[in-house]
Amino acid sequence: MTTGQEPDRRDVVILGGGLVGMTLALALAKAGISSHVLDAADPAAQTAQGFDGRASAISTASWNMFTNIGLADALEPFGCAIASIAVSDQLKPGELHFRPEPEEGSLGRMFANRQLRIALFDAAREEPLIAFHPNSRVVARERTAFGVTVTRDDGARFAGSLLVAAEGRRSPTREEAGLTVAKWDYRHRALICGLTHERPHGNVAWEIFYPAGPFALLPMLDDDQGRHRTALVWTVAEKDADAWLRLPARAFEAEAQKKMGDVLGKIALDGPRSSFPLGFHHAPTIVAERLALVGDAAHGIHPIAGQGLNLGLRDVAALADVLAEGMRLGLEPGDAQLLKRYQDWRALDDFSVALATDSLTWIFGVPGKAASAVRRAGMSAIDRIPSLKRWFMDEARGVSGTLPALLLD
């Protein structure tokens, strides 16, 4: 790390070393593109047991990218395949089941976020084209016609051709650049916890919709004692969230059991409960002079379809593809032509997924028997139309549209 006048220069400076930012650094490195990655957090804390109980669904396309950038071997032992998705309106008759053909493999894999972080940090540590700077508080960002420079609170400076904001929903880089976002608060929180349960989950992911919000059961690998495990993501009203978190374990288990019926048999809490607020935001413009937004800095959606991280990983694949092709043609990463191509490629997909998840949240949140009957009639219609069902499955697997090379098998 360099202090003083001369900044340490690489091709790209990435602000944010989370799941999306670090995946981008590795994807760029595979194309021979060097990067600085600055993150405020401490990796030791982020990978500690109990730091983050969240789990993520990694779509087929995202898994292809992890394979293509060399992460598959490290991650494979920790992933639980999603063989099918069951969608239900309040556990009433008329469930909708999505099952791919045997030759297509799974609909995705479930991973604990902690395992994803460990694999990413380990891979970055071994990659000379990545300079990772954790525990870094950025105090200044400069973008000019000639490049970008970032200054840390200790005076160290890092330079490159392109600045990438991967800092999450409250990205200070996006705000400083004046890139506007459309946003609203759902006034709900997602309760996150692990469950052990009596029956095997059969690799089925359940999305059970209630007027108060969706109740998702996501299959995880059995633990080392052979206990069956599932990750629960339960949407509750913001005003009730603290009460749910303070509820005694037995009472919480009883309420969760009511919501999920006998799907998994008798359940028990596995580890602590946590929560995070739910909101929507979308930046129509995700580039500026020598700047690109990726992941939650560009868009934040409801976890209703488990696509938030996958949407960010599609940003990564597209940006890495655009930059690699541009540099092969002799352009620098911050070239305006390349950023326009990234903007055009991602704009429709980002907006379409955001709109679809927001619409689902609203449609399944309408109370009343009539609304429930209409929803179940709609699910039944989807079940009877193979082409429509196929479209939904392709969306879930992330294999629709024009895909960057990294997302291909």
Stockholm file with secondary structure:
# STOCKHOLM 1.0

chainA/1-409         MTTGQEPDRRDVVILGGGLVGMTLALALAKAGISSHVLDAADPAAQTAQGFDGRASAISTASWNMFTNIGLADALEPFGCAIASIAVSDQLKPGELHFRPEPEEGSLGRMFANRQLRIALFDAAREEPLIAFHPNSRVVARERTAFGVTVTRDDGARFAGSLLVAAEGRRSPTREEAGLTVAKWDYRHRALICGLTHERPHGNVAWEIFYPAGPFALLPMLDDDQGRHRTALVWTVAEKDADAWLRLPARAFEAEAQKKMGDVLGKIALDGPRSSFPLGFHHAPTIVAERLALVGDAAHGIHPIAGQGLNLGLRDVAALADVLAEGMRLGLEPGDAQLLKRYQDWRALDDFSVALATDSLTWIFGVPGKAASAVRRAGMSAIDRIPSLKRWFMDEARGVSGTLPALLLD
#=GR chainA/1-409 SS CCCSSSCEECSEEEECCSHHHHHHHHHHHHTTCCEEEECSSCHHHHTSTTSCCCEEEEEHHHHHHHHHTTCHHHHGGGCEEECEEEEEETTCSCCEEECCCGGGCCSEEEEEHHHHHHHHHHHHHTCTTEEEECSCCEEEEEEETTEEEEEETTSCEEEESEEEECSCTTCHHHHHHTCCCEEEEEEEEEEEEEEEESSCCTTEEEEEEETTEEEEEEEECCCTTCCEEEEEEEEEEHHHHHHHHHSCHHHHHHHHHHHHTTSSSSEEEEEEEEEEEEEEEECSCCEETTEEECGGGTEECCGGGSCHHHHHHHHHHHHHHHHHHHHHTTCCTTCHHHHHHHHHHHHHHHHHHHHHHHHHHHHTTCCSHHHHHHHHHHHHHHHHCHHHHHHHHHHHHTCCSSCCGGGCC
#=GC SS_cons         CCCSSSCEECSEEEECCSHHHHHHHHHHHHTTCCEEEECSSCHHHHTSTTSCCCEEEEEHHHHHHHHHTTCHHHHGGGCEEECEEEEEETTCSCCEEECCCGGGCCSEEEEEHHHHHHHHHHHHHTCTTEEEECSCCEEEEEEETTEEEEEETTSCEEEESEEEECSCTTCHHHHHHTCCCEEEEEEEEEEEEEEEESSCCTTEEEEEEETTEEEEEEEECCCTTCCEEEEEEEEEEHHHHHHHHHSCHHHHHHHHHHHHTTSSSSEEEEEEEEEEEEEEEECSCCEETTEEECGGGTEECCGGGSCHHHHHHHHHHHHHHHHHHHHHTTCCTTCHHHHHHHHHHHHHHHHHHHHHHHHHHHHTTCCSHHHHHHHHHHHHHHHHCHHHHHHHHHHHHTCCSSCCGGGCC
//
